[in-house]
Amino acid sequence: MPHRTKTVTILVADDDPDDRTLTREAFDAAHVANDLRFVEDGEELLDYLQRRGKYSNAESAPWPSIILLDLNMPRMDGREALRAIRADARLRGIRVVVMTTSKAEEDILRSYDLSAASYITKPVTFDALVEVVRSLGRYWLEIVELAPRKPTPPDPRREAAVRDLADMTAEPLSVLLIDDDREDYLLTREMLADVGGVVFRLDHAATYEDGLTLLREGRHDAVLLDYRLGGRTGIELLREAQELERRPPIILLTGKGQREIAFEALTLGVSDYLEKAGLSPALLERVILYAMRQRRQEAQLADKVRERTAELALANDALRDEDRRKNDFIAMLAHELRNPLAPIRNALEIMRLTVDDSDAIERTRAMIERQVGQMVRLIDDLLDVSRITTGKLRVQPEAITLGAVLEAAVEISRPALDKAKVRFDTAVPAEPIPLRGDRVRLAQVFSNLLNNAAKYTPEGGSVVLTVGREGAEAVVTVRDSGVGIPADVLPRVFDLFTQVDRTLNRSQGGLGIGLALVQRLVQLHDGRVTVRSDGPGQGAEFTVRLPVSEA
């Protein structure tokens, strides 16, 4: 029997605490007296090997004879770390065993290209460890004596790892065995019955055809698939199963030395493979649970990807809609700015031709003044857009009454209401309602709502301004009998550049920013504004609620 000559340091680079626990268990199961060290990523591994940082003291970082290196780690993964080790002449002599869960042949071959000594499939088990480390020749003699395996007492770390892996086992786990050998079925059933803490229900398919049928039904949590199935093989079945959108984790059962078959199965998506000769209850349990955990994580990741993709699609749709509305706004702005220029130019020409007619000059001057006033209002709106988008819109609160604010708002909106030829009614209580707010900005809020009602109400329609008090809130409602608001526009009615009718030939004009400004100003006064409409042709109702000032 080989004799262990000394304690040897084995360095494990793995970021997964569960996998580190399982690796330690595998060494403990071998009754190995060795120095097992752990690091969590490639950068920490290089710090350890190059005596940097907290590993600068040689006693805290004894030189390893073997490195078990996980391929997938944060910051610096196993591939980068392996390249760095092989590039450093001082480190090239260390045997590196790659640990992988991907089973991808490309990853394994790339690791060999970087001079990896061997590879091992996670989770690390005693039998796999024996096979891999034995292949490293003299290092095996330095690490372990091949004593007969003895039952080991319960290990709290193992129990914790199994509980974590088996968090899905409130109900018995349904396992399908596809194997044409009844003796293998009975043996597998006995092994799963010997597992402690996890209950398995084993179904058996004795033929290729029955196995494929049950696999397609998707009723099992995991599948054990024998390579030899009468005159056919498990590889053929795997190829037929490629069409399944979602299938349980599949573990291939092979004979000894069938590595090429195992590689082919890995490329077809099996979660793991096991040699029948080395099966034990603990190994079978752990591989099944680990495969299930990996598949669950893959499914959760796929769900997250789908959710994120859907979110991004909605975000892209919103961005496209915002971009379209902004383009509409630019077109509307150009139209609205151009409208006053033609009358101003005509007025200048009239003034040139009627230089001696004072009445004509006065009329044209008044026309220019009106058009310039319109341009000033447009520019003021643009400035408000800038203040809204940059968060610089401000108010200057003072003690005021709601009645005074509404009186100023009606005075501002009266020309628009008269021009629209609508009936305008008010219902304002005689008792004053005190507020603390910006008189000018609140008048702008209500004049914008009244102007909006006049703009979208046809001749002969009605606009009603209602005022009341509900508890500690003043409630102002502007209701019209106009064109109404479509249901798909209601959620966006307070967004910048939103208009019910966006065509350029609408005589009332407007830039589509009035309601956005209303909402922001009301929010700055700790109030809220809502809108209701029963649809096109049914009018609209805007309600503003502001806190009453008792001081």
C-alpha positions in Angstrom: 0.0 0.0 0.0 1.5 3.4 -0.9 2.6 5.4 2.1 2.0 9.1 2.5 5.4 10.8 3.1 4.4 14.3 4.1 1.6 16.8 4.3 1.1 18.6 1.0 -0.6 21.9 0.4 -3.5 21.8 -2.1 -4.7 25.2 -3.2 -8.4 25.4 -4.3 -9.5 28.5 -6.3 -13.3 28.6 -6.3 -15.8 31.4 -5.6 -18.8 29.2 -4.8 -19.0 28.5 -1.0 -21.1 25.4 -1.7 -18.6 23.9 -4.1 -15.8 24.7 -1.6 -17.7 22.7 1.0 -18.2 19.8 -1.3 -14.5 19.8 -2.3 -13.4 19.7 1.4 -15.8 16.8 2.0 -14.2 14.9 -0.8 -10.8 15.2 0.8 -12.2 14.4 4.2 -13.8 11.3 2.8 -10.3 10.1 1.6 -8.9 10.4 5.2 -6.2 12.6 3.8 -3.9 14.5 6.2 -3.2 17.5 3.9 -3.1 21.3 4.1 -6.2 22.5 2.1 -6.2 26.2 1.3 -8.9 28.2 -0.5 -9.0 31.4 -2.5 -12.1 32.9 -4.2 -10.9 34.2 -7.6 -8.0 34.4 -10.0 -6.6 37.7 -8.7 -6.5 36.3 -5.1 -4.9 33.1 -6.5 -2.0 35.1 -8.1 -1.6 37.2 -4.9 -1.2 33.9 -3.0 1.3 32.5 -5.5 3.3 35.7 -5.9 3.3 36.5 -2.1 1.4 39.7 -2.4 -0.9 41.6 0.1 -2.1 39.4 2.9 -0.1 36.5 1.5 3.3 38.2 1.7 4.3 36.0 4.7 5.4 32.6 3.5 3.9 31.0 6.6 0.4 32.2 5.6 0.8 31.0 2.0 2.7 27.6 1.9 3.7 26.6 -1.6 1.1 24.4 -3.2 1.9 21.1 -5.0 -1.5 21.1 -6.8 -4.0 23.8 -7.7 -7.7 22.9 -8.2 -8.8 25.8 -10.4 -12.5 26.7 -11.2 -12.9 28.1 -14.7 -15.8 30.5 -13.9 -14.9 33.1 -11.2 -15.5 36.9 -10.8 -12.8 39.6 -11.4 -10.3 37.2 -13.0 -11.6 33.8 -14.2 -9.7 30.5 -14.3 -8.6 30.8 -17.9 -6.9 34.2 -17.3 -5.3 32.9 -14.1 -4.0 29.7 -15.8 -2.5 31.9 -18.6 -0.8 34.0 -16.0 0.6 31.0 -14.1 2.0 29.5 -17.3 3.6 32.9 -18.2 5.5 33.0 -14.9 8.6 30.8 -15.0 8.4 30.5 -11.2 4.9 29.0 -11.3 5.1 26.7 -14.3 6.0 23.6 -12.2 2.7 23.6 -10.2 0.2 21.0 -11.4 -3.1 22.7 -12.2 -6.3 20.6 -12.3 -9.2 22.5 -13.9 -12.7 22.2 -12.3 -15.7 22.9 -14.6 -19.4 22.7 -14.5 -20.0 23.7 -18.1 -18.9 20.2 -19.4 -18.1 22.0 -22.7 -15.5 20.1 -24.6 -14.2 23.5 -26.0 -13.4 24.7 -22.4 -11.7 21.5 -21.4 -9.6 21.4 -24.6 -8.6 25.0 -24.1 -7.5 24.2 -20.6 -5.3 21.5 -21.9 -3.8 23.9 -24.5 -2.8 26.1 -21.5 -1.0 23.1 -20.0 -3.6 22.1 -17.4 -2.5 18.7 -15.9 -6.1 17.4 -15.8 -9.7 18.3 -15.3 -12.4 17.3 -12.8 -16.1 17.8 -13.1 -17.9 19.6 -10.3 -19.2 18.8 -7.7 -15.8 17.2 -6.7 -16.4 13.7 -5.3 -14.0 11.2 -3.6 -14.0 8.8 -6.6 -13.4 11.5 -9.1 -10.6 12.9 -6.9 -8.9 9.6 -6.7 -9.0 9.1 -10.4 -7.7 12.6 -11.2 -5.0 12.9 -8.6 -3.8 9.3 -9.2 -3.2 10.4 -12.8 -0.7 13.0 -11.6 1.8 10.2 -10.8 4.1 10.9 -7.9 1.9 13.6 -6.4 -0.6 10.9 -5.5 2.1 9.2 -3.3 2.7 12.5 -1.6 -0.9 13.2 -0.8 -2.8 10.1 0.2 -2.5 6.5 1.3 -5.1 4.3 -0.2 -6.6 3.0 3.0 -9.9 1.1 2.9 -12.8 3.5 2.9 -14.6 3.6 6.3 -17.9 5.0 7.2 -17.5 8.5 8.4 -19.5 10.2 11.1 -22.1 12.8 10.1 -20.4 16.1 9.1 -22.3 19.3 9.9 -20.8 20.9 6.8 -22.1 18.1 4.5 -25.5 18.2 6.1 -25.7 22.0 5.5 -24.5 21.6 1.9 -27.1 18.9 1.2 -29.9 21.0 2.8 -28.9 23.9 0.5 -28.8 21.6 -2.5 -32.1 20.0 -1.6 -34.1 23.1 -0.8 -36.5 22.0 -3.5 -37.3 18.6 -1.9 -40.5 19.3 0.1 -42.1 16.7 -2.1 -40.4 13.4 -3.2 -38.1 14.0 -6.1 -39.2 12.2 -9.2 -36.3 10.5 -11.0 -36.6 8.6 -14.3 -34.1 5.8 -15.0 -33.9 4.8 -18.7 -32.0 1.5 -18.6 -32.7 -1.9 -20.2 -31.1 -3.9 -17.4 -33.6 -4.7 -14.5 -30.7 -5.5 -12.2 -29.4 -1.9 -12.7 -32.9 -0.6 -11.9 -33.1 -2.6 -8.6 -29.6 -1.5 -7.6 -30.3 2.2 -8.4 -33.6 1.9 -6.4 -31.7 0.5 -3.4 -29.1 3.3 -3.6 -31.7 6.0 -3.7 -33.5 4.4 -0.8 -30.3 4.5 1.3 -30.0 8.3 0.9 -30.8 10.1 4.2 -32.8 13.3 4.3 -34.0 13.3 0.7 -36.8 11.2 -0.7 -36.6 10.0 -4.2 -39.3 8.3 -6.3 -37.8 6.2 -9.1 -39.6 5.4 -12.3 -38.1 2.9 -14.8 -38.2 2.9 -18.6 -36.8 -0.4 -19.9 -36.7 0.5 -23.6 -35.5 3.3 -25.7 -39.0 4.1 -26.9 -40.6 4.2 -23.5 -37.7 6.4 -22.2 -38.2 8.9 -25.0 -41.9 9.0 -24.4 -41.6 9.6 -20.7 -38.8 12.2 -21.3 -41.1 14.1 -23.7 -43.9 14.1 -21.0 -41.6 16.2 -18.8 -42.9 14.8 -15.5 -39.6 14.1 -13.8 -37.2 16.2 -11.9 -34.1 14.4 -13.1 -33.2 11.6 -15.6 -30.6 8.8 -15.3 -29.8 7.6 -18.8 -27.9 4.4 -19.6 -25.6 4.6 -22.6 -26.5 1.1 -23.9 -30.3 0.6 -24.6 -30.6 -2.7 -26.4 -29.6 -2.1 -30.0 -29.6 1.7 -29.6 -27.7 4.1 -27.4 -28.4 6.9 -25.0 -26.6 9.3 -27.4 -29.2 8.6 -30.0 -31.9 9.3 -27.5 -30.2 12.6 -26.5 -30.2 13.7 -30.2 -33.9 13.0 -30.5 -34.5 14.9 -27.2 -32.8 18.1 -28.6 -36.2 19.2 -29.8 -37.6 19.5 -26.3 -37.9 23.2 -25.2 -37.4 22.4 -21.6 -36.1 19.1 -20.3 -35.0 18.0 -16.8 -31.3 17.5 -16.1 -30.0 14.3 -17.6 -27.1 12.3 -16.1 -25.5 9.7 -18.4 -24.5 6.4 -17.0 -21.5 4.9 -18.7 -19.0 2.0 -18.4 -15.5 2.5 -17.3 -13.1 4.3 -19.7 -15.8 5.7 -22.0 -14.6 9.3 -21.9 -15.2 10.0 -25.6 -18.8 8.9 -25.2 -19.1 11.2 -22.1 -17.7 14.1 -24.1 -20.2 13.6 -26.9 -23.0 13.5 -24.3 -21.8 16.7 -22.8 -22.0 18.5 -26.1 -25.6 17.3 -26.4 -26.5 19.0 -23.1 -26.3 16.3 -20.3 -25.7 17.8 -16.9 -23.1 15.2 -15.9 -22.0 11.6 -16.4 -21.2 8.8 -14.0 -19.4 5.5 -14.3 -21.7 2.7 -13.1 -18.8 0.8 -11.5 -18.1 3.7 -9.1 -21.7 4.5 -8.0 -22.5 5.0 -4.4 -25.7 6.3 -2.7 -23.9 9.5 -1.6 -22.4 10.1 -5.0 -25.6 9.5 -6.8 -27.6 11.7 -4.5 -25.1 14.6 -4.7 -24.8 14.5 -8.5 -28.6 14.4 -8.9 -29.2 17.3 -6.5 -26.3 19.3 -8.0 -27.6 18.8 -11.5 -31.1 19.9 -10.4 -29.7 23.0 -8.7 -27.7 24.0 -11.8 -30.8 23.5 -14.0 -32.9 25.5 -11.6 -30.4 28.3 -11.7 -30.3 28.1 -15.5 -34.1 28.3 -15.6 -34.1 31.3 -13.2 -31.5 33.0 -15.3 -33.5 32.3 -18.5 -36.6 33.8 -16.8 -34.6 36.9 -15.7 -33.3 37.3 -19.3 -36.8 37.1 -20.6 -38.1 39.6 -18.1 -35.2 41.9 -18.8 -35.7 41.5 -22.5 -39.4 42.4 -22.1 -38.5 45.4 -19.9 -36.0 46.6 -22.5 -38.5 46.2 -25.3 -41.0 48.3 -23.3 -38.2 50.9 -22.6 -37.3 50.9 -26.3 -41.0 51.5 -27.2 -41.2 54.3 -24.7 -38.0 55.9 -26.1 -39.3 55.6 -29.6 -42.6 57.2 -28.6 -40.8 60.0 -26.7 -38.6 60.6 -29.7 -41.6 60.7 -32.0 -43.4 63.1 -29.7 -40.2 65.3 -29.5 -40.1 65.3 -33.3 -43.7 66.3 -33.4 -42.9 69.1 -30.9 -40.1 70.4 -33.0 -42.4 70.5 -36.1 -45.1 72.2 -34.1 -42.6 74.7 -32.7 -41.4 75.6 -36.1 -45.0 76.0 -37.2 -46.0 78.1 -34.3 -42.9 80.3 -34.5 -43.4 80.8 -38.2 -47.1 81.8 -37.9 -46.5 85.3 -36.3 -43.6 86.1 -38.7 -45.8 86.4 -41.8 -48.2 89.0 -40.3 -45.2 90.9 -38.9 -43.6 91.0 -42.3 -46.8 92.1 -43.9 -47.3 94.8 -41.3 -43.9 96.2 -41.9 -44.7 96.4 -45.6 -48.0 98.1 -44.9 -46.2 100.6 -42.7 -43.7 101.3 -45.5 -46.5 101.9 -48.0 -48.8 104.0 -45.6 -46.2 106.1 -44.0 -48.5 109.1 -44.0 -51.6 107.2 -42.7 -51.5 107.3 -38.9 -54.6 105.2 -38.5 -53.2 102.4 -40.7 -49.8 102.6 -38.9 -51.6 102.3 -35.5 -53.5 99.2 -36.7 -50.4 97.5 -38.0 -48.5 98.4 -34.9 -51.2 96.8 -32.8 -51.1 93.7 -35.0 -47.3 93.5 -34.6 -47.7 93.8 -30.8 -50.1 90.9 -30.7 -47.9 88.7 -32.8 -44.8 89.6 -30.8 -46.8 88.8 -27.7 -47.6 85.4 -29.1 -43.9 84.7 -29.8 -43.0 85.8 -26.3 -45.5 83.3 -24.9 -44.0 80.6 -27.0 -40.5 81.4 -25.8 -41.8 81.5 -22.2 -43.2 78.0 -22.8 -39.8 76.9 -24.1 -38.1 78.2 -21.1 -40.5 76.3 -18.9 -39.8 73.1 -20.8 -36.1 73.7 -20.0 -36.9 74.2 -16.4 -39.0 71.1 -16.2 -36.5 68.8 -17.9 -33.6 70.2 -15.7 -35.6 70.2 -12.5 -35.1 74.0 -12.1 -38.7 75.0 -12.0 -39.3 76.9 -8.8 -42.2 78.6 -6.9 -42.3 81.5 -4.5 -45.0 80.7 -1.9 -46.9 83.4 0.0 -50.2 83.6 1.8 -53.0 83.9 -0.8 -56.6 83.0 -1.4 -57.9 80.5 -4.0 -60.5 83.0 -5.2 -57.9 85.6 -6.1 -55.8 83.1 -8.0 -58.9 81.9 -10.0 -59.9 85.4 -10.8 -56.5 86.1 -12.3 -56.7 82.8 -14.2 -60.1 83.6 -15.7 -58.9 87.0 -16.7 -56.0 85.5 -18.6 -58.2 82.8 -20.3 -61.2 85.0 -21.1 -60.0 85.9 -24.6 -59.4 82.2 -25.5 -62.9 81.2 -24.1 -64.6 84.1 -26.0 -62.7 83.2 -29.2 -63.8 79.5 -28.9 -67.5 80.7 -28.5 -68.2 78.3 -25.6 -70.4 78.8 -22.6 -68.3 79.3 -19.5 -69.9 78.8 -16.0 -68.3 79.0 -12.6 -69.3 77.6 -9.2 -67.1 79.3 -6.6 -68.0 79.4 -2.8 -68.3 82.8 -1.2 -66.1 81.8 1.7 -62.5 82.4 0.9 -60.2 79.3 0.9 -56.7 80.2 2.1 -53.6 78.7 0.4 -49.9 79.1 0.6 -48.5 79.2 -2.9 -47.1 81.1 -5.8 -49.9 83.4 -7.0 -48.5 83.8 -10.6 -47.7 80.1 -11.0 -51.0 78.9 -9.7 -52.8 81.3 -11.9 -50.8 79.8 -14.8 -52.0 76.3 -13.7 -55.7 77.2 -13.9 -55.4 79.4 -17.0 -53.6 76.5 -18.8 -56.5 74.2 -17.8 -59.1 76.7 -19.0 -57.2 77.4 -22.2 -56.9 73.6 -22.8 -60.7 73.3 -22.3 -61.4 76.1 -24.8 -58.9 74.7 -27.3 -60.6 71.2 -27.4 -64.3 72.3 -27.0 -66.2 73.0 -30.3 -68.2 76.1 -30.7 -71.4 76.0 -28.6 -69.9 73.6 -26.1 -69.5 74.3 -22.4 -66.6 74.8 -19.9 -67.4 74.7 -16.2 -65.1 75.7 -13.4 -66.1 74.3 -10.0 -64.4 75.0 -6.6 -64.9 73.3 -3.3 -63.3 72.1 -0.1 -62.8 68.5 1.1 -61.3 68.3 4.5 -57.8 69.9 4.4 -57.8 70.1 0.6 -59.1 72.7 -1.8 -60.6 71.0 -4.9 -60.8 72.8 -8.3 -62.4 71.0 -11.3 -62.3 72.2 -14.9 -64.9 70.2 -17.0 -65.6 70.6 -20.7 -67.9 69.0 -23.3 -65.1 68.8 -25.9 -63.4 66.2 -28.0 -62.5 64.0 -25.0 -59.4 61.9 -24.5 -58.8 58.4 -25.9 -58.1 55.7 -23.3 -54.6 55.1 -24.7 -53.7 58.8 -24.3 -54.9 59.2 -20.7 -51.8 57.7 -19.0 -49.6 60.1 -21.0 -51.7 63.2 -20.9 -49.3 64.9 -18.5 -46.2 64.0 -20.4 -44.3 66.6 -22.3 -45.3 67.2 -25.9 -48.5 65.2 -25.6 -51.6 66.4 -27.5 -54.8 64.7 -28.3 -54.7 66.1 -31.8 -51.1 66.4 -33.1 -51.9 67.5 -36.7 -50.3 70.8 -37.7 -53.4 72.3 -39.2 -55.2 72.6 -35.9 -56.1 76.3 -35.7 -55.7 76.5 -31.9 -52.0 75.6 -32.1 -50.0 74.9 -28.9 -46.8 73.1 -28.1 -48.2 70.3 -26.0 -46.4 71.3 -22.8 -49.2 73.0 -20.9 -50.5 70.0 -19.0 -46.9 68.8 -18.1 -46.3 72.3 -16.7 -49.6 72.1 -14.8 -48.7 68.7 -13.1 -45.2 69.9 -12.1 -46.4 73.2 -10.7 -49.2 71.4 -8.7 -46.6 69.0 -7.3 -44.4 71.9 -6.3 -47.4 73.0 -4.2 -47.7 69.6 -2.5 -50.8 68.9 -4.5 -52.0 66.5 -7.2 -53.8 66.7 -10.5 -55.9 64.0 -12.1 -57.8 63.6 -15.4 -60.9 61.7 -16.3 -62.6 61.2 -19.7 -65.1 58.7 -21.0 -63.4 58.7 -24.4 -63.6 60.6 -27.7 -66.5 63.0 -27.9 -67.2 62.7 -24.2 -65.3 65.7 -22.9 -62.7 65.7 -20.1 -62.5 66.6 -16.5 -59.3 67.9 -14.8 -59.2 68.0 -11.0 -56.6 69.8 -8.9 -56.2 69.2 -5.2 -54.1 71.7 -3.1 -53.5 71.7 0.7 -55.4 74.4 2.5 -53.4 76.8 4.7 -54.8 77.2 8.2 -52.2 79.8 9.2 
